[in-house]
């Protein structure tokens, strides 16, 4: 090939008329729909949205706790006479179960940086199992309390108990559904999460840390005060 031909080929490539260059970028994700910079921006937006949601949730529970404190310390006796006492021992053990689930979620987070799909799935499964135990025990205790006559219509004591603790239980149930969805994708869609893409697991972890952190506060206020 003469020098003249080589120069023409070089000119064509410089103006985009030749074949595209090979992409040698470890952060390039053909399934991500964009560059690594766009992926990082999307992840940052997701974290910001989750922080805003968590902030709104904290304010929601702060309002409920404030209302409970007003009723609690404004009453002459708490619980009122004739109302059943709350199960302290069983709920204390259940609190330990929920705290252990938070530790399991923390292990999940730690395993994301040194990616191992099986280990991440195992610790996330432990979180789901412990969360399920917490809900089942709480549901059983609620059935017993209802059998003893403590209902929403039994007075301020019953109403504040079921509204405050019930809202937390709904949050735990929502978080459990989210965790199970993440586990399903993790185990049955191998390409969905990877060592470069695990923001969804981090987000559900943030939400689970919220429900775990709220519970000791609620237990101390509602059950021990």
KAZIDA-V932753 format. One record per pair of residues at least 24 apart in sequence whose ideal C-beta (glycine too) atoms are under 6 Angstrom apart, sorted by the first residue. I is the first residue (numbers start at 1). GAP is how many residues later the second one is. Records with the same first field share a line. If there is no record, write none. Layout:
# KAZIDA-V932753
I: GAP, GAP
This chain:
# KAZIDA-V932753
43: 156
46: 153
50: 153, 156
54: 156
64: 100
68: 92, 96
71: 85, 89
79: 78
80: 77
83: 74
84: 64, 66
86: 137
87: 54
88: 135
91: 132
94: 40, 43
95: 124
97: 33, 36, 37
98: 36, 114, 117
100: 30
101: 26, 29, 30
102: 110
105: 100, 103
109: 96
112: 86
115: 80
121: 65, 66
124: 59
128: 51
131: 45
135: 37
168: 50
171: 40
172: 39
175: 32, 33, 36
178: 26
179: 25
